[in-house]
Amino acid sequence: MIALCLAIGLTACLLSFQLALDRHFIRAGRMPRAAMALAILSTAVYVSALVRLWMAGAPSTAFSAAAAVVMLGSFLLFHATRLGSPSRCLPVAFEDASPPRLVAEGPHRFIRHPFYTSYMLYWVAVALSAPYAVTVAGAAGIIVMYIVTAALEEHRLLNSPLGSEYREYQRRTGRFFPRPTALWKAMQ
């Protein structure tokens, strides 16, 4: 039963990410090749996790509970970011474009890449749900791809007309996790 719940949760998260892709992000034309490669790798790792859950069942109670908590965090952060940022303002990952304006609303007030953070949390949840070599290695590879993509996007933004505004934004926000000082100021 726990394995089924984990599989349903993993599927619901992944489907919600996919459904938001075309509705929330801008894309110049066809999906960039790197994005397609990430989609193929993501599908393979997701399927391997489902197969592992089906064949071996859920991992230990501690791993299952951790996976559920991280998965819920991923889902909530993704949708808070989606609802707290303007639609059709951010380019899809790997797109060679800068946004028309700096997005600093919702979770973007505290972290520069909340979408990527939610995706990375999802892949941590996948690895916790099916902790075996193929899934863990695949999830780690996907997380590295998001880290590299965020760095490339930041480089592009720093060299765009938004560069000076983005430098100031970098100073007050964390890349993937909030800076404690920003959270402290927000709570006061």
N, C-alpha and C positions, 0 to 999 in steps of 0.2 A: 504493500500500500504506500509506503514512504517513497519507494522508487517511482511509482506512478505519479505521486504528487510532485516529485522533483522534475520528472519528465514534462508534466503539464506546465509547471512554472517556467522551465527553460524554454518551452515552445511558446508560451504566452509572451514572454519578454522578447524573444527574437521576432515574433510576428508583429508586435507593437513597434519595434524599431523599424522593421521593413515597411510597415504601412505608413509610418511618418516620413519615410525617406522622400517620397515623391510629393508629399503635401507640405513639407516644412522647408526643405532645402532647395536651393537653386542649382541648376545644372545647365551648362552652355549647350550641350548637345548630348551625344551618347555618353554612357557611363565611362569614366576614365579607366584605362586598362588596369592600373593598380587597384582601383576600387573593385573591378571584376575579379582580380586575383584574390583580393581579400574576401570577397563574397564566396568564392569557390572554397578557399581554405576554411572559412567560417562554417560553411555547410558541412564540409568533411569532418571538422572537429565536433560540431553539434551532433551529426549522425553517429560518430564514434562514441560520444557520451551516451546517446540513447541506446545504442547497441549494448554498451557496457552495463547500463542500468537494467536493461532487459535480461541480459545473460547472468549477471552477477548480483543483481539486486542493489539496494541502497547501500552506501558505505556505512560506517559506524554512526551511531546516534550523534556524536559530536560533529562529525563531518557533515552529516545531513542537516543538522540544525544550523551550522555555520553557513552552509550553502544556501539554505532558505533565507537567512537573515541578509546575506550579501546580495542575493537575487532580489529580494524585496527592496533593498537600498538602491540597487541599480534601476529597477523599475520606477521607483518614486523619484529618483534624481532625474532620470530621463524625461519623465512626464512633467515634472516641475520646470525643467529647463525648456521643454517644448512649449508649455503654456506661458512661461515667463519671458519668452523672447519673441520678437516679431517673426511672423511666417514669411518665407521666401526672402530672407535677408542674408542667410549664411550659405556659402557654397557647399556643395557635397564634398566629402573627403576626397583628396587627391585632385580636385579641380584646380586648374591653374588660374585662379581668380581670387581677388580680395573682396570682402563684403563691401557694399556701398557705404556702410557706416559702422562704427564700433558698437557692438552689442554689449551693454553693461547692465541689463535688467535681470531680474530673477536670480537664479544661481550664478549667472555671469557676474553679478556684483562681487562675488567672493572668489570665484575660480574662472580662469580664462577658457578652459576647455571642459565644461561640465558634461557635454555630450560624450566626449571621449572617456571621461571618468566613468560615466554610467556604463559605457560599453566595456571598459576594462574590468569594472566590478562584475559585470555579467560573466566575463570569461574566467574570472576567479571563481565565481559560483559554479560554472561548468566544471572546472578542475576539481573543486571540492565535491561535486556531485558524483563524478566518475574519476576518482583519483588513480589513474594508471598512466603509464608512460606516454602513450599516444595522445591522450586528451590533455595531459599537463603540458607536454611539449608544444602541442598545437596552440593551446590557450596562451602559453608564454610567447610564442611567435607572433600571435595576433596582437597581444599587448605591446610588444616591441614595435610592431607596425604603427600602432596608434601613437606611441611616444615619438617616433621618427616623424610621422605626419604632422603632429602638433608643432614640433620644432621647425619643420619646413614652412608651415603656415605662418608661424611667428616671424620667421626670417622674411617671408614675402610681405607681411604686414608692416614690419619695420622699414621696409624699403618702398612702401606705398605712400600715397598722399596722407594716409592715416598714421604715418610713422611716429610723429611726436606725441600724438594723442595715445597711441598704443604703448609707447615707452612709459608714460605716466600710469596707464592702466596696469602694465606689468609690475610697476613699483608697488602698487597697493593690493594686487591679487596674486594668489598662488596659481601655478600652472594647472595642477590636477586636484589639489586639495587646498582648502582655505588657509590663509595665514591666520594664526591665532590672534594677532593684533586686530585684523579686520573683523573677526567675529566678536572680539571683545568690544570694539567700538559700536558695532551693530546692536549689541545687547544693552548698551547704556542709553 
